[in-house]
């Protein structure tokens, strides 16, 4: 794809505008969150599909989220998720070691979140004020969220680089550069050719 070729020319290996490893790491640290989270939406009705008030739905969701938080505080996110998997029969027979199990659960339930994608101000504010590695409950307006902000590692940085971190970091700058370069192009139209090949009716116009 031409767009990728141009991007790599400027920002890829040996690119003219390639950011330093330190710049990329700083962007990652400031803009990405590593976390566990569990969401309990406000429900719009009970099991018989009878509408109930917002206050009632919020109360039901809050009790469910608080119960989950209590389990997490006692057991930790990994064990609670493992327990939920066992309830639903997702674990099955397994010969994996405890270390392998922890890695699998981390892969399943650890999320990397781009701060710019978080639309709820209350949730973002709660995240920014929450201590690391401690489960916290937040009412974000449409749901209760139990979350835990985790410490990021060098391995996390490496994985995000492999998943397109550079493209996200330089996306806005690259788009602006393309627009600016486009404005400066010297485009000249062949009016005679346009007149000669203009459509004579609607059928030709849309063909």
C-alpha positions as CSV (number, residue, x, y, z in Angstrom):
1,X,0.0,0.0,0.0
2,X,1.4,3.4,-1.0
3,X,0.3,5.0,2.2
4,X,2.4,2.6,4.3
5,X,5.4,3.0,2.0
6,X,5.3,6.8,2.5
7,X,4.8,6.3,6.3
8,X,7.8,4.0,6.5
9,X,9.9,6.4,4.4
10,X,9.5,9.1,7.1
11,X,9.0,7.1,10.4
12,X,10.2,3.5,9.8
13,X,13.8,2.1,10.2
14,X,16.2,4.7,8.9
15,X,13.3,7.1,8.3
16,X,13.9,10.8,8.0
17,X,11.6,11.6,10.9
18,X,11.9,8.4,12.9
19,X,11.2,9.0,16.6
20,X,13.8,7.9,19.2
21,X,13.1,4.8,21.3
22,X,12.8,7.2,24.3
23,X,10.2,9.3,22.6
24,X,8.2,6.2,21.7
25,X,8.5,4.9,25.3
26,X,7.4,8.2,26.8
27,X,4.3,8.2,24.5
28,X,3.5,4.7,25.6
29,X,3.8,5.4,29.3
30,X,1.7,8.6,29.1
31,X,-1.1,7.3,26.9
32,X,-1.6,3.6,27.6
33,X,-3.0,1.9,30.6
34,X,-2.6,-1.8,31.6
35,X,-5.5,-3.0,33.6
36,X,-8.0,-5.6,34.8
37,X,-11.6,-4.6,34.7
38,X,-15.1,-6.0,35.2
39,X,-18.1,-4.1,34.1
40,X,-21.7,-4.3,35.4
41,X,-24.1,-2.3,33.3
42,X,-27.3,-0.8,34.7
43,X,-30.1,-3.1,33.6
44,X,-33.2,-1.9,31.9
45,X,-35.5,-4.5,33.3
46,X,-35.8,-7.6,35.5
47,X,-35.9,-11.2,34.4
48,X,-39.6,-10.9,33.4
49,X,-38.6,-7.9,31.1
50,X,-40.7,-5.5,33.2
51,X,-39.2,-2.0,33.1
52,X,-38.0,-0.7,36.4
53,X,-36.6,2.7,37.5
54,X,-33.1,3.9,36.9
55,X,-32.6,4.0,40.7
56,X,-33.6,0.3,41.0
57,X,-31.4,-0.8,38.1
58,X,-28.5,1.1,39.5
59,X,-28.9,-0.4,43.0
60,X,-29.0,-3.9,41.5
61,X,-25.8,-3.3,39.5
62,X,-24.0,-1.7,42.4
63,X,-24.7,-4.7,44.7
64,X,-23.4,-7.0,42.0
65,X,-20.2,-4.9,41.4
66,X,-19.6,-4.6,45.2
67,X,-19.8,-8.4,45.6
68,X,-17.3,-8.8,42.8
69,X,-15.0,-6.2,44.3
70,X,-15.2,-8.1,47.7
71,X,-14.2,-11.3,46.0
72,X,-11.3,-9.6,44.2
73,X,-10.0,-8.0,47.4
74,X,-10.0,-11.4,49.0
75,X,-8.7,-13.6,46.2
76,X,-7.3,-11.3,43.5
77,X,-8.5,-10.8,39.9
78,X,-6.9,-13.9,38.5
79,X,-8.4,-16.3,40.9
80,X,-11.9,-14.7,40.7
81,X,-11.7,-14.9,36.9
82,X,-10.6,-18.5,37.2
83,X,-13.5,-19.2,39.5
84,X,-15.9,-17.6,37.0
85,X,-14.5,-19.7,34.2
86,X,-14.9,-22.9,36.3
87,X,-18.5,-22.0,36.9
88,X,-19.2,-21.7,33.2
89,X,-17.2,-24.9,32.4
90,X,-14.6,-23.1,30.4
91,X,-11.6,-24.6,32.2
92,X,-12.2,-28.3,31.5
93,X,-9.4,-30.8,32.0
94,X,-6.1,-29.2,32.1
95,X,-2.5,-30.3,32.8
96,X,-1.1,-26.8,32.8
97,X,1.1,-25.6,35.7
98,X,0.1,-22.8,38.0
99,X,2.5,-20.5,36.2
100,X,1.0,-21.4,32.8
101,X,-2.5,-20.9,34.2
102,X,-1.5,-17.4,35.4
103,X,-0.1,-16.5,32.0
104,X,-3.2,-17.7,30.3
105,X,-5.5,-15.7,32.5
106,X,-3.4,-12.6,32.1
107,X,-3.7,-13.0,28.3
108,X,-7.4,-13.4,28.6
109,X,-8.3,-10.7,31.1
110,X,-5.5,-8.1,30.9
111,X,-6.5,-5.1,28.8
112,X,-4.3,-2.3,27.3
113,X,-6.4,0.8,27.1
114,X,-5.6,3.9,25.1
115,X,-6.5,6.9,27.2
116,X,-7.9,8.9,24.3
117,X,-10.4,6.1,23.7
118,X,-12.0,6.5,27.1
119,X,-15.1,8.6,26.6
120,X,-16.3,8.6,30.3
121,X,-14.6,11.5,32.2
122,X,-15.7,9.9,35.5
123,X,-14.0,6.6,34.6
124,X,-10.8,8.4,33.4
125,X,-10.7,10.5,36.5
126,X,-11.1,7.4,38.7
127,X,-8.3,5.6,36.8
128,X,-5.9,8.6,37.2
129,X,-6.5,8.8,40.9
130,X,-6.5,5.1,41.7
131,X,-3.4,3.4,43.2
132,X,-1.6,0.7,41.2
133,X,-2.4,-2.9,41.8
134,X,-5.4,-2.2,43.9
135,X,-9.0,-3.1,42.9
136,X,-11.3,0.0,42.8
137,X,-15.0,0.5,42.1
138,X,-16.2,3.3,39.9
139,X,-19.7,4.5,38.9
140,X,-19.1,5.8,35.3
141,X,-22.8,6.8,34.6
142,X,-24.1,3.8,32.8
143,X,-22.3,1.0,34.6
144,X,-20.3,0.1,37.6
145,X,-16.7,-0.9,36.9
146,X,-14.3,-2.8,39.1
147,X,-10.8,-2.2,37.8
148,X,-7.2,-2.5,38.8
149,X,-4.4,-0.5,37.2
150,X,-1.3,-2.6,36.6
151,X,2.3,-1.6,36.3
152,X,3.5,-1.7,32.7
153,X,6.7,-3.6,31.8
154,X,9.4,-3.5,29.1
155,X,7.8,-6.6,27.6
156,X,4.4,-4.7,27.4
157,X,6.2,-1.9,25.5
158,X,7.7,-4.4,23.1
159,X,4.4,-6.0,22.4
160,X,2.6,-2.7,21.8
161,X,5.4,-1.7,19.3
162,X,4.7,-4.9,17.5
163,X,1.0,-4.1,17.5
164,X,1.4,-0.7,15.8
165,X,2.3,1.8,18.5
166,X,4.4,3.8,16.1
167,X,1.5,4.2,13.6
168,X,-0.8,5.5,16.4
169,X,1.9,7.8,17.8
170,X,2.5,9.5,14.5
171,X,-1.0,9.2,13.0
172,X,-2.0,12.9,13.4
173,X,1.4,14.2,12.4
174,X,1.4,12.0,9.3
175,X,-2.1,13.0,8.3
176,X,-1.3,16.7,8.6
177,X,1.9,16.3,6.6
178,X,0.0,14.6,3.7
179,X,-2.6,17.4,3.7
180,X,0.1,20.1,3.7
181,X,2.0,18.4,0.9
182,X,-1.2,18.0,-1.1
183,X,-2.0,21.8,-0.7
184,X,1.4,22.6,-2.2
185,X,1.1,20.4,-5.3
186,X,1.0,22.2,-8.6
187,X,-2.1,20.7,-10.2
188,X,-3.1,21.8,-13.7
189,X,-6.3,20.7,-15.3
190,X,-6.7,19.9,-19.0
191,X,-9.9,21.7,-19.6
192,X,-10.2,20.7,-23.2
193,X,-10.0,17.0,-22.2
194,X,-12.6,17.6,-19.5
195,X,-15.0,19.1,-22.0
196,X,-14.4,16.4,-24.5
197,X,-15.1,13.6,-22.1
198,X,-17.8,15.1,-20.0
199,X,-20.9,12.9,-19.6
200,X,-23.8,13.6,-22.1
201,X,-26.5,12.2,-19.8
202,X,-27.2,10.8,-16.3
203,X,-26.6,7.2,-17.4
204,X,-23.0,8.1,-18.5
205,X,-22.5,10.2,-15.4
206,X,-23.1,7.3,-13.0
207,X,-21.6,4.5,-15.3
